[in-house]
Amino acid sequence: MFGRRRSKPVSETQRDLRDAFSTAVIHAVDKAGPSVIGVRRGKRGRADAFDGAGSGVIVTTDGYALTNNHVVRGADRIEASLHDGEVVQADIVGTDPDTDLALLRLHASRLAHADLGDSDGLRVGELAIAIGNPLGLQATVTAGVVSALRRTLRGESGRLIEDVIQTDAALNPGNSGGALCDAKGRIVGVNTAIIGGAQGICFAVPINTAKRIIPELMRNGRVARGWLGVAGQTQGLSKALVRRLHLKAEAGVLVVQVVNGGPGERAGLQPGDVILGVGGAVTPTVDAIHSILSREQIGRRVDMEVLRDGQKTRMGLLVEERPAA
């Protein structure tokens, strides 16, 4: 007769590995959890009129907190739910639709705040822990790994958000603006998006991007960026034209419209021109121009290479700050 098969005992190594994972997650949640808040967007004059909710992360002891721009967009008033359940009012200090980030100031002091990490040091496969308030369920924790790095994501303004972190830590509506932590409980990203219909494909804005814009949001309420003052679209170029003119790319940016009085008009751009390069860098797409026209370029004169009537021409452009929306 065949005897009953005995289950294989769990080895000490397997138990240690399991415990190590649990210990890492628990440690990260204990450290970062108290800094994560719930965010509710509402209308003044109507006590029960809240039409949106998300999450946020307190980044200073005096009440500054990061969240997503789309969480607070259009709000007349903001309420924040703290880790201990206390509800406080908050003001919108500044917003940046280009990165889908916003900065709040909570009406409270001596708050638990997050330890901001270094998103540039992340590696694919390392532990990623998301903390937020999905569907209003406060302080919900999910864990996964960093699935990919250097992704791009289209922001609300139409610009690409660069160096986005992809993770399989489960996110749901309401997680937006919450914390993505590493194994040491340091905030490495601000959770921002999921792909509808997909499983385990979620994205976070890197914390190093947030670090760069927080000072500007504190000072000015917005982030300064350069602009051309034109409306454009990507335009493919024929291989024959590329060979004849020795072009570096097979596409450029077709100028569809020029803003009156804008820097593009003063530089001499006209509808029908194709912008091939700005400041010595090729511009095969509109996104390429956006990435070149950073804050650092404002006030500088740069060269543009333009295709007009089948011929290359050069013109100078004085980069100006993009007007506030």
Secondary structure, DSSP 8 states (H G I E B T S, - for coil): -----------HHHHHHHHHHHHHHHHHHHHHGGGEEEEEEE-TT-TT-EEEEEEEEE-STTSEEEE-HHHHTT-SEEEEE-TTS-EEEEEEEEEETTTTEEEEEES--S-----B--GGG--TTSEEEEEE-GGG-TTEEEEEEEEEEEEEEE-TTS-EEEEEEEE-S---TT-TT-EEE-TTS-EEEEEEEE-TT-SS-EEEEEHHHHHHHHHHHHHHSS---EE-SEEEEEEE--HHHHHHHT-S-SEEEEEEEE-TTSHHHHHT--TT-EEEEETTEE-SSHHHHHHHS-GGGTT-EEEEEEEETTEEEEEEEE-EE----
